Amino acid sequence: MRGAVRFLLPLAILGFGIGPAGALDVIAPLVSQPPGVGVLFLAIDQAVLVTVEDRREGTHLIGGGVMGPGFESGSGPYMLYATESDSEIAAHLKSAAEEAVKVLGFKVGDGGLRLSLRIDELWVDMHRMSAFAPMNCIAYATLQTTLVAPDLPAPEVRTLRLTFWEETVPVGSMKEVTREAVSLLHSEAAWQAVTAALLARRESQGDPGQVRRVLERIGMVEDEEVPSRLAIFWLGITHQTGADVKEKLLGILGQSEEYRLRRAAAEALGLLGAQEAASELLALLNGKAPGTWDNTDAAQAWYLLHGLALLGRGDLRSAIPATAMKKMKASAKTDDLILFHEGGRPPALNEKAAAKLAKAKAKLAKKRS
């Protein structure tokens, strides 16, 4: 029924045919997505006080991109996403960060540990091939965490450069993109930053029983694709390196019929440093492994490359056969990922796209004022 309704909607609602200005702005609130994995570490009587600072120039801006099949050359309408308030993104990351604190078995509050999260860069690069295709949302973030504790001789400072891909097909409103994809990207960034900062203080106190329950739940309940995918993500960022975890993820990587779970497994195995997965990731990229992976699909190739990069593989470009690249739509997005892993910087806009973004920002500023 969802697909049937989709084709009845006007193209203007879906983000195309948006008038002479060539730009559409979408203002929508971020929506919380619970981790859904419970407490993965034994609880301790230690509290963490979390603060978030957004250092970006436009703190209300979420992301955007050129829409349509000509997006790679910048020849299409520009869609820009923003929140209603200037502080909403920082507040969303703070809430997500506090959720991560709880998953790690800490309490939230002023109890000795102080964790500050600074947003230096956070942008969601969007593209959509047609009015009925998924909206692809790729987040690029540079976050800095600073952990202060009584037993630390000096603050522990970490800089993380993170990237994630989510997608959704909006049905009734383009605001659904914020609710169903963009909000999750922001939460994932906060979750990974917090676990990177706090995990060393918990690594020997995991809860095997809870990890086992999470493993058993993955893929077992119908219509729970997102919770299963998030469970896989959490196993990766919390470094659950037990043999049963790796076996489960390797099985999903090669055999699951749900491509979003396969993508999550590729990323999680990379986060776990599971070098035994490298050969299968390469084989899948080369189209030489059995299963339902499509190495000409940009999103699937993106996650296979991402998994290899997390495992420390260099020369990512050579991992994709030239024949697959020729067939791949949106291959520029895999190029962006490779450059991000090589240089740590988000993708640069071409001249046309940059000019359209500037106009979209001006239009949005006028509307907000």
Buried (B, 14 or more C-beta within 10 A) or exposed (E): EEEEEBEEBEEEBBBBEBEEEBBBBBBBEBBEBEBBBBBBBBEEEBBBBBEBBBEBEEBBBBBBBBBBBEBBEBEBBBBBBBBEBBEBBBBBBBBBBBBBBBBBBBBBBEEEBBBBBBBBBBBBBBBBBEBBBBBBBBBBBBBBBBBBBEEEEEEBEEEBBBBBBBBBBBBEBBBBBBBBBBBBBBBBBBBBBBBBBBBEBBEEEBBEEBBEBBBEBBBEEEEBBBBBBBBBBBBBBBBBBBEEBBEBBBEBBBEBEBBBBBBBBBBBBBBBEBEEBBEBBBBBBBBEBEBEBBBBBBBBBBBBBBBBBBBEBEEBEEBBBEEBBEEBBBBBBBBBBBBBBEEEEBBEBEEBBEEBBEBBBEBBEEEEE
